């Protein structure tokens, strides 16, 4: 008798758990959709383009889009009125990581304008077989482009460093050590190009802390 009454209860519990999971997934999707359409028109275009260009790409344990969204969210926090800068944050990796045969530059120019494209190009590495080849001259190019390009690179590096610091794998530890090793040069090149803008002070302070993490 006890078993007979227990089984319907268990089945009901399973059904309710499955329903809760479906509703949760639907809620997450609806929240993401609302967040997307809550953006101003130009950043919304940039977000949709970033989702398109980074579709299927990975960033460690997560999607590549999760990284560019995190960079955008930092830029939006400190520069809420600069929609062009917010667009470039969404698209800062689009030129480097565009799928083969896709002209990301043309797509960015057409959908978001030449100003956004100029910022994206300023922070993009050149092609190269190694990281050293790709990074050669990039910091100097960013510094020459001005504080807005520096802001994007600061947010990008801060997100990268925090992500690696939170990880528990060997790759995460190696990347964190690499970012910390690169930081003195990173700071010496980019800080002079941005020290006159007080809006960047919180980003520099946060990156200083992350780069000194044990």
N, C-alpha and C positions, 0 to 999 in steps of 0.2 A: 504493500500500500504506500509506504514511504517513497519507494523508488518510482512508483507511478506518478506521484505528485511532484517529485523532484525533476523528472525529465521535462514536463511542459514548462516549468520555471526556467530550466537551463536553456531550452529552445527560445523562450521569450527573451532571455537575457542576451543571447547571441544575436537575435533579430534587432533588438534595441541598440546593441553595440554597433552593428553594421549600419543601421540608420544614422546613428550619431556620427560615424565616420564619413558617411556620404554628405551629411549636412555640414560637417566641418570643412571638407574639401570644397564644397560649393561656396561656403562662406569665405574661404581663402581666395578663391577665384573671383568672387564678387568684390572683395576688398581690393584686390589687385586691379580689377577693372575700374573701380571707383577712383583709385589713386592715379591711374593712368589718365582718366578723363578730367581729373581735378586740376591737372597742370594747365598753365597758360598755353595758348595755341602753338607758339613756336617750340617750347620745350616738349610739348606733346608730340610734335612731329619728330623731334630728335629722339625721343624715347622709342617711338614706333620703328624708326630707322635702325636704332641700336639693337632692338629686339630682332629685327630682320637680318642685320649683318652678322650678329653674334649667335644666331640660331644654331643649336647643337654644339657650341663650343663650351669647353670646361675651364674652370678656374679652380684648380686644386680639387677640393671636395664638393664644390658648388658649380653653378653655371657661370659662364663668363659675364652674362648680363647682370648677375647679382653684384659683381664687382663694379661695373660701370655705374650701376644704380647707386651703390654706396658712395662713389666719388661724387655723383650728382647731388646726393642728399647733403653731403658736407658743403659743397659749393652753394647750394640753395640756402642752407642754414646761415652762412656768413654773407652771402651776396643775394638776398631775396629779390632785388629789383633788376639784377643783371641777367635777363633771360638768354642773351647771346652766350654768356659765360656758362650758364646752366646747360645749354645745348651742347657746347663743346665738351663739357664734363661727361655727358652721356656718350659722346662720340669720340672720346680721346684715344681709344684703341682701335677705332674703326678702320683707319688707313693701314695700320700695321697688320691687323688680323682679318682683313676682308678675305672672303673665300676666293679661290683662284678664278680669274676671269671677270671678277666683279670690280667695276670702277667706283670705289667708295668715294673718291674725291668728287666725281661728277654728281653722285647721288646726294652728297652733303651740300654741295653748292646749289643744286636744284631745289632741294627741300628746305634747307635752313639758311642759305645765303652765303655770300663770300666771306663775311666777317667771321662766321662760325668755322668755315673751312680754314681760314688763316690761323685761327687759334689751334685747331686740330693739327694742322701741319706743323705748327711751331713746336708742339710737344711730341711729335711722332719721330721715332728712330728711323734712320736710313736702313736699307737692306744690308744684310751682312751674314756671314756664315757663323760668327760667334757673337756672344753678348758684347764683348769688347769692341768688335767692329761696328755693331749696330749702335752702340752708345757713344761712339767717338764723335765729339762735337755737339751732341744733343743738348747738354746743359748750357753750353755757350749760346746755342741757338735760342733756347728758352729765355735766357737772361736778356738777350738782345731784343726779344719780342716784347718784353715788358712785364709788369706785375700781374696781368691777367693770365698770361701763360704760366707764370710762376705759381699762381694760385692753383691752377689745375694740376700741375706737377706735384705741388705740396699735398693736395688732397689725395692724389693717386698714391704717392709714396706712403702717406699716413695709413691709408687703407691697406696697402700691401704689407706694411710692417705689422700692423695690428692683427691682420689675418694670420700671418706667419707666427706671431707670438702666441696666438690662441691655439695653434695646432699642436698636435702631440707626436707627429711622425718625424722621421729623420729628415725628409725633404723640407718640412717646415722649419726645423732647426737650422738647416743649411741656408735656407733663404733668409732667415732672420739674421744670421751671422754675416751673410753677404751684404744685406742692406746696412747693417751697422758698420761694416768695413768701408762701404762706399760713402757713408754719411759725411765725414769731414770734407771731402771734395764737393759733394752735393751742396752742403751749406756754404762753403767758401765761394762757390760760383753764383748761387742763386740768391743768397741773402742780400748782397749789395744791390741787386736789381729790385728788391722789394722792401727794403728797410724803411722807406719813406711812407709806406702804406700801413697805417695802424690796424686795418682790418685783417691783415695777415698775421699779426702777432699771436693770436690764439692758435693758429695752425702751426706756426713755428714752435711754440712752446710745447704743444702736444707731440710734435715730431721729435723734438729734443728729448722728451721723456721716454718715448718709445725706442729711440735709438740708443739710449743708455741702459735699457732694460737688461738685467743680468741673464 
